[in-house]
């Protein structure tokens, strides 16, 4: 996790926003699959995605990029 945090903190705001968009899309697709009764290979993936999204939002808010972090 520490390695992941260092990696995220070294990214620019634009890169973080791209990563955030990709994660939100992946999370939405995963939750749709779960809701329709589909079998998921890694059920813990949803939790990991939520946590990574939260980490990115925290970093963006610390940097003062609040207006970018709120858009969904």
Secondary structure, DSSP 8 states (H G I E B T S, - for coil): -HHHHHHHHHS-HHHHHHHHHHHHHHHHHHHHHHHTT---S-TTHHHHHHHHHHHHHHHHHHHT-HHHHH--
